[in-house]
Amino acid sequence: MVILGVAAIAAGVVHFRRERTILRHETQRLEEQQVVLRRALWDQQARLAMLVAPAEIRRRAKDFGLFMADQVTPPRAPAGHAAGAVPPRHR
């Protein structure tokens, strides 16, 4: 009876050690995947920062011929407006 009990305990210990090893492996795999995803996120954030930089926005607006509100020269008023009329303020 004692031998069977010790054998059952030994089998249980081996089983739990094997499970722990499998779970450690899975944890390590997930941590490596997390590192890869963090690098990808960092790259995306850096690219986004470059795209929304004021100089880049000005360059793109110039390339597309868009008027930017911070430019010194305001756009021309439509032909129907009076010559002395004050244009509305932009907010």
C-alpha positions as CSV (number, residue, x, y, z in Angstrom):
1,M,0.0,0.0,0.0
2,V,2.8,2.4,0.9
3,I,4.6,1.6,-2.3
4,L,1.5,2.4,-4.4
5,G,1.0,5.6,-2.5
6,V,4.6,6.7,-3.1
7,A,4.3,5.7,-6.8
8,A,1.1,7.8,-7.1
9,I,2.7,10.8,-5.5
10,A,5.8,10.4,-7.7
11,A,3.6,10.2,-10.8
12,G,1.7,13.3,-9.7
13,V,5.0,15.2,-9.1
14,V,6.3,14.2,-12.6
15,H,3.0,15.3,-14.2
16,F,3.0,18.7,-12.5
17,R,6.7,19.3,-13.4
18,R,5.9,18.5,-17.0
19,E,2.9,20.9,-17.0
20,R,5.1,23.6,-15.5
21,T,7.7,23.1,-18.2
22,I,5.1,23.3,-20.9
23,L,3.6,26.5,-19.4
24,R,7.1,28.1,-19.0
25,H,7.7,27.4,-22.7
26,E,4.3,29.0,-23.6
27,T,5.0,32.0,-21.4
28,Q,8.4,32.5,-23.1
29,R,6.8,32.2,-26.6
30,L,4.2,34.8,-25.7
31,E,6.8,37.2,-24.2
32,E,8.8,37.0,-27.4
33,Q,5.7,37.7,-29.4
34,Q,5.0,40.7,-27.1
35,V,8.5,42.1,-27.9
36,V,7.8,41.8,-31.6
37,L,4.5,43.5,-31.3
38,R,5.9,46.3,-29.1
39,R,8.6,46.9,-31.8
40,A,5.9,47.1,-34.5
41,L,3.9,49.5,-32.3
42,W,7.0,51.7,-31.7
43,D,7.7,51.8,-35.5
44,Q,4.1,52.8,-36.2
45,Q,4.2,55.5,-33.5
46,A,7.5,56.8,-35.0
47,R,6.1,56.9,-38.5
48,L,2.9,58.6,-37.3
49,A,5.0,61.2,-35.5
50,M,6.9,61.9,-38.7
51,L,3.7,62.2,-40.7
52,V,2.0,64.7,-38.4
53,A,5.1,66.9,-37.9
54,P,4.3,70.5,-38.8
55,A,7.0,70.6,-41.5
56,E,5.7,67.5,-43.1
57,I,2.1,68.8,-43.0
58,R,3.2,72.0,-44.6
59,R,5.2,70.1,-47.3
60,R,2.2,67.9,-48.2
61,A,-0.2,70.9,-48.2
62,K,2.2,72.7,-50.6
63,D,2.5,69.6,-52.8
64,F,-1.3,69.3,-53.1
65,G,-1.8,73.1,-53.4
66,L,-3.8,73.4,-50.3
67,F,-4.3,76.6,-48.3
68,M,-3.2,76.4,-44.7
69,A,-4.7,78.7,-42.1
70,D,-1.3,79.7,-40.6
71,Q,0.0,81.0,-44.0
72,V,0.5,84.8,-44.2
73,T,-1.5,85.3,-47.4
74,P,-5.2,84.7,-46.9
75,P,-7.3,83.2,-49.7
76,R,-9.0,85.6,-52.1
77,A,-12.6,86.5,-51.5
78,P,-15.2,85.3,-54.0
79,A,-16.1,87.8,-56.7
80,G,-19.5,88.6,-55.2
81,H,-18.1,90.3,-52.0
82,A,-17.8,94.0,-51.6
83,A,-14.3,95.5,-51.9
84,G,-14.2,96.9,-48.4
85,A,-15.9,94.0,-46.6
86,V,-14.0,92.4,-43.7
87,P,-13.6,88.6,-44.1
88,P,-14.9,86.5,-41.3
89,R,-12.4,85.2,-38.7
90,H,-11.3,81.7,-38.8
91,R,-11.4,79.8,-35.5
